[in-house]
Amino acid sequence: MPTDACAHFYECRGCGALLRPKPGDCCVFCSYGSVKCPPKQAEAAGGSGR
């Protein structure tokens, strides 16, 4: 997972499906991950996120 940017697309290595963020999310990690992406985590902690 990138620590300084959002991943807008992810291609599944198993089935080849191309994942895109759900409406309102910045990236696939925010939509499908168990935690938000590092930039969003930084924002929530009071950092700049970038």
mmCIF file as gemmi writes it, N, C-alpha and C atoms, coordinates in Angstrom:
data_model
loop_
_atom_site.group_PDB
_atom_site.id
_atom_site.type_symbol
_atom_site.label_atom_id
_atom_site.label_alt_id
_atom_site.label_comp_id
_atom_site.label_asym_id
_atom_site.label_entity_id
_atom_site.label_seq_id
_atom_site.pdbx_PDB_ins_code
_atom_site.Cartn_x
_atom_site.Cartn_y
_atom_site.Cartn_z
_atom_site.occupancy
_atom_site.B_iso_or_equiv
_atom_site.pdbx_formal_charge
_atom_site.auth_seq_id
_atom_site.auth_asym_id
_atom_site.pdbx_PDB_model_num
ATOM 1 N N . MET Axp A 1 ? 0.851 -1.174 0 1 0 ? 1 A 1
ATOM 2 C CA . MET Axp A 1 ? 0 0 0 1 0 ? 1 A 1
ATOM 3 C C . MET Axp A 1 ? 0.896 1.235 0 1 0 ? 1 A 1
ATOM 4 N N . PRO Axp A 2 ? 0.646 2.167 -0.906 1 0 ? 2 A 1
ATOM 5 C CA . PRO Axp A 2 ? 1.455 3.39 -0.901 1 0 ? 2 A 1
ATOM 6 C C . PRO Axp A 2 ? 1.204 4.185 0.369 1 0 ? 2 A 1
ATOM 7 N N . THR Axp A 3 ? 2.24 4.818 0.881 1 0 ? 3 A 1
ATOM 8 C CA . THR Axp A 3 ? 2.073 5.583 2.116 1 0 ? 3 A 1
ATOM 9 C C . THR Axp A 3 ? 1.872 7.065 1.856 1 0 ? 3 A 1
ATOM 10 N N . ASP Axp A 4 ? 2.029 7.505 0.611 1 0 ? 4 A 1
ATOM 11 C CA . ASP Axp A 4 ? 1.92 8.933 0.326 1 0 ? 4 A 1
ATOM 12 C C . ASP Axp A 4 ? 0.949 9.255 -0.806 1 0 ? 4 A 1
ATOM 13 N N . ALA Axp A 5 ? 0.154 8.263 -1.235 1 0 ? 5 A 1
ATOM 14 C CA . ALA Axp A 5 ? -0.783 8.494 -2.328 1 0 ? 5 A 1
ATOM 15 C C . ALA Axp A 5 ? -1.914 7.488 -2.267 1 0 ? 5 A 1
ATOM 16 N N . CYS Axp A 6 ? -3.002 7.803 -2.909 1 0 ? 6 A 1
ATOM 17 C CA . CYS Axp A 6 ? -4.139 6.896 -2.996 1 0 ? 6 A 1
ATOM 18 C C . CYS Axp A 6 ? -4.006 6.024 -4.241 1 0 ? 6 A 1
ATOM 19 N N . ALA Axp A 7 ? -4.478 4.784 -4.149 1 0 ? 7 A 1
ATOM 20 C CA . ALA Axp A 7 ? -4.492 3.874 -5.303 1 0 ? 7 A 1
ATOM 21 C C . ALA Axp A 7 ? -5.907 3.879 -5.869 1 0 ? 7 A 1
ATOM 22 N N . HIS Axp A 8 ? -6.062 4.444 -7.049 1 0 ? 8 A 1
ATOM 23 C CA . HIS Axp A 8 ? -7.395 4.612 -7.613 1 0 ? 8 A 1
ATOM 24 C C . HIS Axp A 8 ? -7.915 3.36 -8.303 1 0 ? 8 A 1
ATOM 25 N N . PHE Axp A 9 ? -7.034 2.433 -8.658 1 0 ? 9 A 1
ATOM 26 C CA . PHE Axp A 9 ? -7.431 1.19 -9.296 1 0 ? 9 A 1
ATOM 27 C C . PHE Axp A 9 ? -6.566 0.069 -8.756 1 0 ? 9 A 1
ATOM 28 N N . TYR Axp A 10 ? -7.134 -1.144 -8.727 1 0 ? 10 A 1
ATOM 29 C CA . TYR Axp A 10 ? -6.369 -2.327 -8.326 1 0 ? 10 A 1
ATOM 30 C C . TYR Axp A 10 ? -6.856 -3.507 -9.143 1 0 ? 10 A 1
ATOM 31 N N . GLU Axp A 11 ? -5.939 -4.206 -9.805 1 0 ? 11 A 1
ATOM 32 C CA . GLU Axp A 11 ? -6.302 -5.401 -10.564 1 0 ? 11 A 1
ATOM 33 C C . GLU Axp A 11 ? -5.998 -6.633 -9.721 1 0 ? 11 A 1
ATOM 34 N N . CYS Axp A 12 ? -7.029 -7.43 -9.456 1 0 ? 12 A 1
ATOM 35 C CA . CYS Axp A 12 ? -6.892 -8.65 -8.67 1 0 ? 12 A 1
ATOM 36 C C . CYS Axp A 12 ? -5.996 -9.634 -9.411 1 0 ? 12 A 1
ATOM 37 N N . ARG Axp A 13 ? -4.99 -10.137 -8.722 1 0 ? 13 A 1
ATOM 38 C CA . ARG Axp A 13 ? -4.074 -11.098 -9.345 1 0 ? 13 A 1
ATOM 39 C C . ARG Axp A 13 ? -4.734 -12.461 -9.531 1 0 ? 13 A 1
ATOM 40 N N . GLY Axp A 14 ? -5.743 -12.749 -8.715 1 0 ? 14 A 1
ATOM 41 C CA . GLY Axp A 14 ? -6.4 -14.047 -8.793 1 0 ? 14 A 1
ATOM 42 C C . GLY Axp A 14 ? -7.384 -14.158 -9.94 1 0 ? 14 A 1
ATOM 43 N N . CYS Axp A 15 ? -8.295 -13.178 -10.05 1 0 ? 15 A 1
ATOM 44 C CA . CYS Axp A 15 ? -9.362 -13.289 -11.054 1 0 ? 15 A 1
ATOM 45 C C . CYS Axp A 15 ? -9.279 -12.237 -12.151 1 0 ? 15 A 1
ATOM 46 N N . GLY Axp A 16 ? -8.407 -11.239 -11.991 1 0 ? 16 A 1
ATOM 47 C CA . GLY Axp A 16 ? -8.255 -10.218 -13.016 1 0 ? 16 A 1
ATOM 48 C C . GLY Axp A 16 ? -9.258 -9.081 -12.934 1 0 ? 16 A 1
ATOM 49 N N . ALA Axp A 17 ? -10.141 -9.096 -11.915 1 0 ? 17 A 1
ATOM 50 C CA . ALA Axp A 17 ? -11.135 -8.031 -11.778 1 0 ? 17 A 1
ATOM 51 C C . ALA Axp A 17 ? -10.442 -6.703 -11.481 1 0 ? 17 A 1
ATOM 52 N N . LEU Axp A 18 ? -10.953 -5.637 -12.065 1 0 ? 18 A 1
ATOM 53 C CA . LEU Axp A 18 ? -10.409 -4.307 -11.819 1 0 ? 18 A 1
ATOM 54 C C . LEU Axp A 18 ? -11.294 -3.617 -10.785 1 0 ? 18 A 1
ATOM 55 N N . LEU Axp A 19 ? -10.732 -3.37 -9.609 1 0 ? 19 A 1
ATOM 56 C CA . LEU Axp A 19 ? -11.469 -2.707 -8.538 1 0 ? 19 A 1
ATOM 57 C C . LEU Axp A 19 ? -11.305 -1.206 -8.656 1 0 ? 19 A 1
ATOM 58 N N . ARG Axp A 20 ? -12.397 -0.508 -8.431 1 0 ? 20 A 1
ATOM 59 C CA . ARG Axp A 20 ? -12.411 0.959 -8.421 1 0 ? 20 A 1
ATOM 60 C C . ARG Axp A 20 ? -12.989 1.392 -7.085 1 0 ? 20 A 1
ATOM 61 N N . PRO Axp A 21 ? -12.669 2.596 -6.625 1 0 ? 21 A 1
ATOM 62 C CA . PRO Axp A 21 ? -13.245 3.06 -5.362 1 0 ? 21 A 1
ATOM 63 C C . PRO Axp A 21 ? -14.765 3.175 -5.45 1 0 ? 21 A 1
ATOM 64 N N . LYS Axp A 22 ? -15.423 2.943 -4.329 1 0 ? 22 A 1
ATOM 65 C CA . LYS Axp A 22 ? -16.862 3.156 -4.249 1 0 ? 22 A 1
ATOM 66 C C . LYS Axp A 22 ? -17.123 4.657 -4.234 1 0 ? 22 A 1
ATOM 67 N N . PRO Axp A 23 ? -18.306 5.096 -4.658 1 0 ? 23 A 1
ATOM 68 C CA . PRO Axp A 23 ? -18.613 6.54 -4.65 1 0 ? 23 A 1
ATOM 69 C C . PRO Axp A 23 ? -18.369 7.149 -3.262 1 0 ? 23 A 1
ATOM 70 N N . GLY Axp A 24 ? -17.65 8.27 -3.247 1 0 ? 24 A 1
ATOM 71 C CA . GLY Axp A 24 ? -17.354 8.962 -1.997 1 0 ? 24 A 1
ATOM 72 C C . GLY Axp A 24 ? -16.032 8.582 -1.357 1 0 ? 24 A 1
ATOM 73 N N . ASP Axp A 25 ? -15.409 7.488 -1.805 1 0 ? 25 A 1
ATOM 74 C CA . ASP Axp A 25 ? -14.108 7.079 -1.278 1 0 ? 25 A 1
ATOM 75 C C . ASP Axp A 25 ? -13.009 7.563 -2.208 1 0 ? 25 A 1
ATOM 76 N N . CYS Axp A 26 ? -11.825 7.813 -1.635 1 0 ? 26 A 1
ATOM 77 C CA . CYS Axp A 26 ? -10.72 8.335 -2.45 1 0 ? 26 A 1
ATOM 78 C C . CYS Axp A 26 ? -9.956 7.243 -3.17 1 0 ? 26 A 1
ATOM 79 N N . CYS Axp A 27 ? -9.995 6.004 -2.643 1 0 ? 27 A 1
ATOM 80 C CA . CYS Axp A 27 ? -9.202 4.951 -3.261 1 0 ? 27 A 1
ATOM 81 C C . CYS Axp A 27 ? -9.749 3.576 -2.918 1 0 ? 27 A 1
ATOM 82 N N . VAL Axp A 28 ? -9.174 2.539 -3.525 1 0 ? 28 A 1
ATOM 83 C CA . VAL Axp A 28 ? -9.653 1.18 -3.301 1 0 ? 28 A 1
ATOM 84 C C . VAL Axp A 28 ? -9.406 0.715 -1.872 1 0 ? 28 A 1
ATOM 85 N N . PHE Axp A 29 ? -8.364 1.23 -1.215 1 0 ? 29 A 1
ATOM 86 C CA . PHE Axp A 29 ? -8.103 0.82 0.165 1 0 ? 29 A 1
ATOM 87 C C . PHE Axp A 29 ? -9.191 1.345 1.104 1 0 ? 29 A 1
ATOM 88 N N . CYS Axp A 30 ? -9.686 2.552 0.852 1 0 ? 30 A 1
ATOM 89 C CA . CYS Axp A 30 ? -10.766 3.103 1.671 1 0 ? 30 A 1
ATOM 90 C C . CYS Axp A 30 ? -12.066 2.341 1.427 1 0 ? 30 A 1
ATOM 91 N N . SER Axp A 31 ? -12.273 1.846 0.207 1 0 ? 31 A 1
ATOM 92 C CA . SER Axp A 31 ? -13.499 1.125 -0.122 1 0 ? 31 A 1
ATOM 93 C C . SER Axp A 31 ? -13.484 -0.328 0.346 1 0 ? 31 A 1
ATOM 94 N N . TYR Axp A 32 ? -12.361 -1.008 0.195 1 0 ? 32 A 1
ATOM 95 C CA . TYR Axp A 32 ? -12.335 -2.453 0.405 1 0 ? 32 A 1
ATOM 96 C C . TYR Axp A 32 ? -11.388 -2.923 1.503 1 0 ? 32 A 1
ATOM 97 N N . GLY Axp A 33 ? -10.517 -2.067 1.985 1 0 ? 33 A 1
ATOM 98 C CA . GLY Axp A 33 ? -9.555 -2.463 3.015 1 0 ? 33 A 1
ATOM 99 C C . GLY Axp A 33 ? -10.158 -2.476 4.401 1 0 ? 33 A 1
ATOM 100 N N . SER Axp A 34 ? -9.453 -3.071 5.341 1 0 ? 34 A 1
ATOM 101 C CA . SER Axp A 34 ? -9.928 -3.111 6.722 1 0 ? 34 A 1
ATOM 102 C C . SER Axp A 34 ? -9.65 -1.792 7.448 1 0 ? 34 A 1
ATOM 103 N N . VAL Axp A 35 ? -8.767 -0.959 6.89 1 0 ? 35 A 1
ATOM 104 C CA . VAL Axp A 35 ? -8.486 0.375 7.417 1 0 ? 35 A 1
ATOM 105 C C . VAL Axp A 35 ? -8.402 1.347 6.244 1 0 ? 35 A 1
ATOM 106 N N . LYS Axp A 36 ? -8.568 2.627 6.52 1 0 ? 36 A 1
ATOM 107 C CA . LYS Axp A 36 ? -8.442 3.65 5.482 1 0 ? 36 A 1
ATOM 108 C C . LYS Axp A 36 ? -6.991 3.74 5.025 1 0 ? 36 A 1
ATOM 109 N N . CYS Axp A 37 ? -6.763 4.352 3.869 1 0 ? 37 A 1
ATOM 110 C CA . CYS Axp A 37 ? -5.411 4.502 3.334 1 0 ? 37 A 1
ATOM 111 C C . CYS Axp A 37 ? -4.586 5.442 4.22 1 0 ? 37 A 1
ATOM 112 N N . PRO Axp A 38 ? -3.251 5.368 4.142 1 0 ? 38 A 1
ATOM 113 C CA . PRO Axp A 38 ? -2.396 6.206 4.98 1 0 ? 38 A 1
ATOM 114 C C . PRO Axp A 38 ? -2.681 7.706 4.888 1 0 ? 38 A 1
ATOM 115 N N . PRO Axp A 39 ? -2.946 8.291 3.698 1 0 ? 39 A 1
ATOM 116 C CA . PRO Axp A 39 ? -3.262 9.718 3.682 1 0 ? 39 A 1
ATOM 117 C C . PRO Axp A 39 ? -4.52 10.058 4.5 1 0 ? 39 A 1
ATOM 118 N N . LYS Axp A 40 ? -5.55 9.221 4.446 1 0 ? 40 A 1
ATOM 119 C CA . LYS Axp A 40 ? -6.77 9.462 5.226 1 0 ? 40 A 1
ATOM 120 C C . LYS Axp A 40 ? -6.514 9.239 6.714 1 0 ? 40 A 1
ATOM 121 N N . GLN Axp A 41 ? -5.664 8.285 7.04 1 0 ? 41 A 1
ATOM 122 C CA . GLN Axp A 41 ? -5.296 8.054 8.451 1 0 ? 41 A 1
ATOM 123 C C . GLN Axp A 41 ? -4.587 9.29 9.004 1 0 ? 41 A 1
ATOM 124 N N . ALA Axp A 42 ? -3.688 9.869 8.193 1 0 ? 42 A 1
ATOM 125 C CA . ALA Axp A 42 ? -2.961 11.062 8.616 1 0 ? 42 A 1
ATOM 126 C C . ALA Axp A 42 ? -3.91 12.242 8.817 1 0 ? 42 A 1
ATOM 127 N N . GLU Axp A 43 ? -4.88 12.387 7.903 1 0 ? 43 A 1
ATOM 128 C CA . GLU Axp A 43 ? -5.874 13.46 8.054 1 0 ? 43 A 1
ATOM 129 C C . GLU Axp A 43 ? -6.645 13.309 9.354 1 0 ? 43 A 1
ATOM 130 N N . ALA Axp A 44 ? -7.07 12.086 9.659 1 0 ? 44 A 1
ATOM 131 C CA . ALA Axp A 44 ? -7.836 11.831 10.876 1 0 ? 44 A 1
ATOM 132 C C . ALA Axp A 44 ? -7.02 12.108 12.125 1 0 ? 44 A 1
ATOM 133 N N . ALA Axp A 45 ? -5.701 11.931 12.03 1 0 ? 45 A 1
ATOM 134 C CA . ALA Axp A 45 ? -4.818 12.172 13.161 1 0 ? 45 A 1
ATOM 135 C C . ALA Axp A 45 ? -4.405 13.634 13.268 1 0 ? 45 A 1
ATOM 136 N N . GLY Axp A 46 ? -4.86 14.452 12.346 1 0 ? 46 A 1
ATOM 137 C CA . GLY Axp A 46 ? -4.532 15.874 12.383 1 0 ? 46 A 1
ATOM 138 C C . GLY Axp A 46 ? -3.383 16.269 11.495 1 0 ? 46 A 1
ATOM 139 N N . GLY Axp A 47 ? -2.884 15.337 10.679 1 0 ? 47 A 1
ATOM 140 C CA . GLY Axp A 47 ? -1.8 15.648 9.749 1 0 ? 47 A 1
ATOM 141 C C . GLY Axp A 47 ? -2.354 16.157 8.443 1 0 ? 47 A 1
ATOM 142 N N . SER Axp A 48 ? -1.443 16.467 7.543 1 0 ? 48 A 1
ATOM 143 C CA . SER Axp A 48 ? -1.86 17.002 6.25 1 0 ? 48 A 1
ATOM 144 C C . SER Axp A 48 ? -2.34 15.911 5.305 1 0 ? 48 A 1
ATOM 145 N N . GLY Axp A 49 ? -1.897 14.661 5.532 1 0 ? 49 A 1
ATOM 146 C CA . GLY Axp A 49 ? -2.274 13.582 4.641 1 0 ? 49 A 1
ATOM 147 C C . GLY Axp A 49 ? -1.381 13.454 3.429 1 0 ? 49 A 1
ATOM 148 N N . ARG Axp A 50 ? -0.536 14.423 3.176 1 0 ? 50 A 1
ATOM 149 C CA . ARG Axp A 50 ? 0.376 14.353 2.031 1 0 ? 50 A 1
ATOM 150 C C . ARG Axp A 50 ? 1.632 15.095 2.338 1 0 ? 50 A 1
